Amino acid sequence: MYNPSSSVADDFINRQEIIDTLEYAKANCKNFALIHAALEKARERGGLTHREAAVLLACDDKDVENDIFQLANDIKQEFYGNRIVVFAPLYLSNYCVNGCVYCPYHAQNKTMERKKLTQDEIAREVTALQDMGHKRIAVEAGEHPAYNPIEYIIESLGTIYGVKHRNGAIRRANVNIAATTVENYKKLRDAGIGTYILFQETYDRESYERLHPAGPKSDYAYHAEAMDRAMEGGVDDVGLGVLFGLGKYQYEFTALLMHAEHLEAKFGVGPHTISVPRIKPADGVNPRGFDGISDDVFAKIIACFRISAPYAGIIISTRESKECRERVLRLGVSQISGASRTTIGGYADKSPNETAQFDVSDNRSLDEIVRWLMRLDYIPSFCTACYREGRTGDRFMQLCKSKQIQNCCHPNALMTLEEYLEDYAAPPTKSIGENLIMHEIENVPNVKMRGVVRENLVNIKNGERDFRV
């Protein structure tokens, strides 16, 4: 039976509940009284249930869709402002024992070049990332008990945080590795990770088991219950996601929101982030063999996530094109990757190799990404302050729900952008950025804080670094 408070995956992501929800959504997709009631509820900024959200997603009325898009933009602006957090993935190893048929890392792929970074190579990758201007990364690795044990991940985190090159530093390392034990999550917490990210890939158990025929990842329940173990291990911030294209998008959308409701019911805090990757071409992987979704449907999914889970960050990666990313920035996205390399060792050595997990669609440099965001009137943010000040989990959510986040995040975004402009930006980027900062200082709500920001901006120009609120 459906039970969002249960610790059992088949209870809190209950298949019958999803099927019933989708039938309910189909039956009510023209029930405009119900639809407008859901939109009014969303305007109160408290989110929606998975059933309410499923009805909105199913409704194809253009006026309703326009209302959803406008509301998504309004909610994003209210809680996250015009800030866009920028990060990059760092791939450590593509050795993997799993059999995931949509991923070129799968163990049966004999054409894939296998590689694992040494600690010296990791340091070179981190130096290259710092030379671009990155301050936060997402650590990625295949699942392999011999090549990529938890000890390797912990040692690598120490290396990542230990590299201090010129004015550079990685201040937050999120981790996207295989589902593991409570004890190992405690080790990751003690190593200072930011968010623990794990995509369920697909919440449809039947599809999941077909797409994961071998390896530890074939255990659907163990994978789906990983976030519970992570939070039990003291990891405050967790990130959910599915790989759109593996199953019917309506099913995945509903199930992910049910997963978010479960975390809220059991731990009192929902996901820190929601990721929305779509399947892309890779070595031996043809997306045409899956249930791909159009850009229009993709945009609506993101907007519905934003109004349903208003406090969660929404992440979109360089899997998507510049045009697609520009469109969905206005529909609720709050984090993007920039200048990503999905090859092992691809930042320090840009020569082609056959280790990529997927093809990148947006190949612009970080400086081009920063300049593009500013021209769209967004503030590229390299902020990591909440994580380092202990504002994680329910403490971050309380700050967000009370709308006090603007007094922290807006100043921190401006100060970290100033660091980027001083240390890494091309002259045209710096010119645009300085004008943007001068304008955006006036949008810091607290007058006293405005003065602090102005003072710290001068200090940054004079060579000091790492101011944060």
C-alpha positions in Angstrom: 0.0 0.0 0.0 1.1 3.6 -0.6 2.8 5.0 2.4 5.1 8.1 2.0 6.5 7.6 5.5 7.5 4.0 5.0 11.2 3.1 4.5 10.3 0.5 1.9 10.7 1.7 -1.7 7.6 -0.1 -3.1 5.5 1.7 -0.4 6.7 5.3 -0.9 7.0 4.9 -4.7 4.0 2.7 -5.0 3.3 1.5 -8.5 -0.5 1.3 -8.1 -0.6 4.9 -6.7 1.3 6.1 -9.7 -1.0 4.3 -12.1 -4.1 5.6 -10.2 -2.6 9.1 -10.3 -2.0 9.0 -14.1 -5.5 7.8 -14.7 -6.8 10.6 -12.4 -4.8 13.1 -14.3 -6.0 11.9 -17.7 -9.6 12.0 -16.4 -9.3 15.6 -15.0 -7.0 17.2 -17.6 -10.0 19.3 -18.7 -11.4 19.9 -15.3 -10.6 23.6 -15.2 -12.1 24.2 -11.8 -9.7 21.6 -10.4 -6.8 22.9 -12.5 -7.3 26.5 -11.4 -7.6 25.4 -7.8 -4.2 23.7 -8.1 -2.7 26.8 -9.7 -4.1 29.0 -6.8 -2.6 26.6 -4.3 0.8 26.8 -6.1 0.6 30.6 -5.9 0.7 30.2 -2.2 4.2 28.9 -2.6 3.7 25.8 -0.6 4.1 23.3 -3.5 1.7 20.7 -4.8 1.0 17.0 -4.2 2.0 14.6 -6.9 -1.6 14.2 -8.0 -2.2 17.9 -8.3 1.1 18.3 -10.3 0.2 15.3 -12.6 -3.1 17.0 -13.5 -1.3 20.2 -14.5 1.3 18.3 -16.5 -1.5 16.4 -18.4 -3.5 19.6 -19.2 -2.6 20.8 -22.8 -4.7 24.0 -22.7 -2.4 26.8 -23.8 -3.7 29.3 -21.4 -3.1 26.9 -18.5 0.4 26.2 -19.8 1.2 29.9 -20.0 -0.1 30.2 -16.4 2.2 27.4 -15.3 5.2 28.9 -17.1 4.6 32.4 -15.6 4.1 31.0 -12.1 7.3 28.9 -12.4 9.2 32.0 -13.3 7.6 34.0 -10.5 8.4 31.3 -7.9 12.0 30.9 -9.0 12.5 34.7 -8.8 10.9 34.9 -5.4 13.0 32.1 -3.8 16.2 32.1 -5.9 16.2 35.5 -7.5 18.0 36.0 -10.7 21.0 34.0 -9.5 22.2 30.9 -11.4 24.7 28.7 -9.6 27.5 27.4 -11.9 29.4 24.2 -11.5 31.3 21.5 -13.4 31.4 17.7 -13.2 34.7 15.9 -12.5 34.8 12.4 -13.7 37.3 10.3 -11.7 36.9 6.8 -13.2 34.8 5.0 -15.8 35.4 1.5 -14.5 32.1 -0.1 -13.7 30.6 -3.5 -12.9 27.0 -2.7 -13.8 25.1 -3.6 -16.9 23.1 -0.4 -17.5 22.1 -0.6 -21.2 21.8 3.2 -21.7 25.3 4.0 -20.3 28.6 3.3 -22.2 30.3 2.6 -18.9 28.5 -0.8 -18.6 30.8 -3.7 -18.0 30.1 -5.5 -21.3 31.2 -2.5 -23.4 34.6 -3.7 -24.7 35.2 -0.7 -27.0 35.2 1.9 -24.1 38.6 3.1 -23.1 38.9 2.5 -19.3 40.7 5.0 -17.1 41.0 5.9 -13.5 42.7 9.1 -12.3 45.6 9.0 -9.9 45.6 11.6 -7.1 48.2 13.6 -9.1 46.0 13.5 -12.1 43.0 14.6 -10.0 45.1 17.5 -8.7 45.9 18.5 -12.3 42.2 18.4 -13.2 41.3 20.5 -10.2 44.0 23.0 -11.1 42.5 23.2 -14.6 39.0 23.7 -13.2 40.3 26.5 -10.9 42.1 28.2 -13.8 38.7 28.5 -15.5 37.1 30.0 -12.3 35.1 27.0 -11.0 34.5 26.9 -7.2 32.1 23.9 -7.0 32.1 20.6 -8.7 30.2 17.3 -8.9 32.4 14.3 -8.5 31.4 11.4 -10.7 32.6 7.8 -10.9 31.5 4.4 -12.1 30.6 1.6 -9.6 33.5 -0.8 -9.2 34.5 -2.2 -5.8 38.1 -2.8 -6.8 38.9 0.3 -8.8 36.5 2.8 -7.2 36.0 1.8 -3.5 34.8 4.4 -1.0 38.4 4.8 0.2 39.3 6.1 -3.3 36.4 8.6 -3.3 37.4 9.8 0.2 41.0 10.2 -0.8 40.0 12.0 -3.9 37.9 14.5 -2.0 40.9 15.3 0.2 42.9 16.0 -2.9 40.2 18.1 -4.5 39.8 20.3 -1.4 43.6 20.5 -0.9 44.5 22.1 -4.2 45.0 25.9 -3.8 46.2 27.3 -7.1 46.7 31.0 -7.3 43.4 32.5 -6.0 41.5 29.3 -6.9 39.9 26.7 -4.6 37.1 24.1 -4.9 34.9 25.1 -2.0 32.1 22.6 -2.5 32.3 19.1 -3.9 29.0 17.4 -4.5 29.2 13.6 -5.1 27.3 11.5 -7.6 28.4 7.9 -6.9 26.6 4.6 -6.6 24.2 3.8 -3.8 26.1 2.6 -0.7 25.8 1.9 3.0 24.9 4.1 5.9 28.5 3.7 7.1 29.9 4.8 3.8 27.6 7.9 3.8 29.0 8.8 7.2 32.4 8.7 5.6 31.3 11.0 2.8 29.8 13.4 5.3 33.0 13.4 7.3 35.0 14.1 4.2 32.9 17.3 3.7 30.7 16.6 0.7 28.1 19.0 -0.3 25.0 17.3 -1.8 24.8 13.6 -2.4 23.3 13.1 -5.8 21.8 9.9 -7.2 19.5 9.5 -10.2 17.0 6.8 -9.9 17.2 6.7 -13.7 13.7 5.3 -14.0 11.2 4.7 -11.2 9.3 2.1 -13.2 10.5 -1.1 -11.5 9.8 -3.3 -14.5 11.7 -0.9 -16.8 14.5 -0.5 -14.2 15.1 -4.2 -13.9 15.1 -4.6 -17.7 17.6 -1.7 -18.2 19.8 -2.9 -15.3 20.3 -6.6 -16.0 23.5 -7.1 -14.1 25.6 -5.6 -11.2 24.8 -4.1 -7.8 22.7 -1.4 -9.5 20.2 -4.0 -10.6 18.7 -4.0 -7.1 15.8 -1.5 -7.6 14.9 -1.2 -3.9 18.4 -0.8 -2.7 19.0 2.0 -5.2 15.6 3.8 -4.5 16.2 3.7 -0.7 19.7 5.1 -1.0 18.6 8.7 0.0 17.2 7.3 3.3 20.5 5.7 4.1 22.4 8.9 3.1 20.3 11.0 5.4 20.6 8.4 8.2 24.3 8.7 7.7 24.2 12.5 8.3 24.2 13.8 4.8 21.8 16.7 5.0 21.5 17.6 1.4 20.4 15.0 -1.2 19.6 15.4 -4.9 17.0 13.4 -6.9 16.8 12.9 -10.6 15.7 10.6 -13.4 17.1 10.1 -16.9 14.2 11.3 -19.1 13.8 9.0 -22.1 14.1 5.7 -20.3 10.4 5.5 -19.4 7.2 7.4 -19.8 7.8 10.9 -18.6 4.4 11.2 -16.8 5.3 8.1 -14.7 8.8 9.4 -13.9 7.5 12.9 -13.1 4.9 11.6 -10.7 7.3 9.1 -9.0 10.0 11.7 -8.4 7.6 14.0 -6.7 6.4 11.0 -4.5 10.1 10.4 -3.6 10.3 14.1 -2.6 7.2 13.7 -0.5 8.7 10.7 1.1 11.8 12.5 2.2 9.7 15.4 3.6 7.4 12.9 5.4 10.2 10.8 6.9 13.0 13.4 7.5 11.2 16.7 7.5 13.1 18.0 4.5 12.7 17.4 0.8 15.4 17.1 -1.8 18.0 19.9 -2.0 18.1 19.5 -5.8 16.2 17.9 -8.7 18.1 17.0 -11.9 16.4 16.7 -15.2 18.8 15.0 -17.7 17.6 13.6 -21.0 19.2 10.6 -22.6 21.9 11.6 -25.1 24.1 9.9 -27.7 27.2 8.1 -26.3 29.4 5.2 -27.2 27.1 2.4 -28.2 24.0 4.3 -27.1 21.3 5.5 -29.5 18.7 7.7 -27.9 16.2 6.8 -30.7 15.8 3.4 -29.0 14.2 5.1 -26.0 11.2 7.2 -25.2 12.6 10.6 -26.0 10.7 13.8 -25.1 10.4 17.0 -27.1 11.7 20.4 -26.0 8.2 21.6 -25.4 7.4 18.7 -23.0 10.8 19.1 -21.4 10.1 22.8 -20.6 6.7 21.9 -19.2 8.1 19.2 -16.9 10.7 21.7 -15.5 8.0 24.3 -14.9 5.8 21.8 -13.1 8.6 20.7 -10.9 9.3 24.3 -10.0 5.8 25.1 -8.9 5.4 21.7 -7.2 8.7 21.7 -5.3 9.4 25.5 -4.9 12.3 25.2 -2.5 14.4 22.6 -4.4 17.2 23.7 -6.8 16.7 22.5 -10.3 19.7 21.5 -12.3 20.3 21.3 -16.1 23.5 20.2 -17.6 25.5 20.7 -20.8 23.7 17.6 -22.1 21.3 20.3 -23.4 21.9 22.9 -26.1 22.4 26.6 -25.5 18.9 27.3 -26.9 17.2 24.7 -24.7 19.0 25.9 -21.6 18.2 29.5 -22.3 14.5 28.7 -22.6 14.3 26.7 -19.3 16.3 29.2 -17.3 13.0 31.2 -17.1 11.0 28.2 -16.0 12.7 27.4 -12.7 16.3 26.2 -13.3 18.6 27.5 -10.6 21.9 25.6 -11.3 23.7 24.8 -14.6 27.0 23.2 -15.5 29.5 25.1 -17.6 32.5 24.1 -19.8 31.8 20.5 -18.8 34.1 17.6 -19.9 32.6 14.1 -19.5 35.8 12.4 -20.3 38.3 11.1 -17.7 41.0 13.7 -17.4 39.4 16.0 -19.9 40.1 19.3 -18.2 43.9 19.1 -18.0 44.2 17.2 -21.3 41.7 18.4 -23.9 42.9 16.0 -26.6 40.1 13.6 -27.6 39.8 10.3 -25.8 37.2 7.5 -25.7 36.2 7.8 -22.1 33.1 10.1 -22.3 29.9 9.1 -20.6 27.7 11.1 -23.0 28.0 13.8 -25.7 28.0 17.4 -24.5 25.6 19.7 -26.5 26.8 23.1 -25.0 30.5 23.3 -25.6 31.1 26.9 -24.7 33.8 28.0 -22.3 33.0 29.0 -18.8 33.7 32.7 -19.7 31.2 32.4 -22.5 28.6 30.9 -20.2 29.2 33.6 -17.6 28.9 36.4 -20.2 25.8 34.8 -21.7 24.1 34.6 -18.3 24.8 38.2 -17.5 23.5 39.4 -20.9 20.3 37.6 -20.0 20.3 39.6 -16.7 21.2 36.6 -14.5 23.9 36.7 -11.8 26.3 33.8 -12.3 27.0 32.6 -8.8 30.0 30.6 -7.5 28.7 30.7 -4.0 29.3 27.9 -1.5 28.6 29.8 1.7 25.5 27.9 3.0 27.4 24.6 2.9 30.4 26.0 4.7 28.3 28.0 7.2 26.3 24.9 8.1 23.1 26.1 6.4 22.2 22.7 5.1 19.2 20.4 5.2 16.3 21.8 7.2 18.3 24.9 8.1 18.6 25.8 4.4 15.0 25.0 3.8 13.9 27.2 6.7 15.9 30.1 5.3 14.4 29.5 1.8 10.8 29.2 3.0 11.1 32.3 5.1 12.4 34.2 2.0 15.5 35.3 4.1 17.7 33.6 1.6 18.0 36.8 -0.5 19.9 38.4 2.4 22.5 35.6 2.1 22.6 34.3 -1.4 22.3 37.6 -3.3 25.4 39.2 -1.5 27.3 36.0 -1.8 26.6 35.7 -5.5 27.8 39.2 -6.1 31.0 38.7 -4.2 31.9 35.4 -5.8 31.1 36.9 -9.2 33.5 39.8 -8.4 36.2 37.2 -7.6 35.6 35.6 -11.0 35.8 38.9 -12.8 39.0 39.9 -11.1 40.8 36.5 -11.5 39.5 34.9 -14.7 37.2 37.0 -16.9 38.0 38.2 -20.4 37.8 42.1 -20.7 34.3 42.1 -22.3 33.0 39.8 -19.6 34.5 41.9 -16.8 33.0 45.1 -18.2 29.5 43.6 -18.4 29.9 42.0 -14.9 31.0 45.2 -13.2 28.0 47.0 -14.5 25.7 44.2 -13.4 27.1 44.1 -9.9 26.7 47.9 -9.4 23.1 47.5 -10.4 22.4 44.4 -8.4 23.8 45.8 -5.1 20.7 47.8 -4.8 18.6 44.6 -4.8 20.2 43.4 -1.6 17.2 43.7 0.7 19.1 44.6 3.9 20.6 48.1 3.8 23.3 47.3 6.3 24.2 44.2 4.2 24.4 46.4 1.1 27.2 48.4 2.8 29.1 45.2 3.8 28.9 44.0 0.2 30.3 47.3 -1.2 33.2 47.2 1.3 34.0 43.5 0.5 33.9 44.2 -3.3 36.6 46.8 -2.7 38.6 44.3 -0.7 38.3 41.7 -3.5 39.6 44.2 -6.0 42.5 44.8 -3.6 43.4 41.1 -3.6 41.4 39.6 -0.7 39.2 36.6 -1.3 36.5 34.3 0.2 34.1 36.7 1.8 30.7 35.2 2.6 27.6 35.9 4.5 
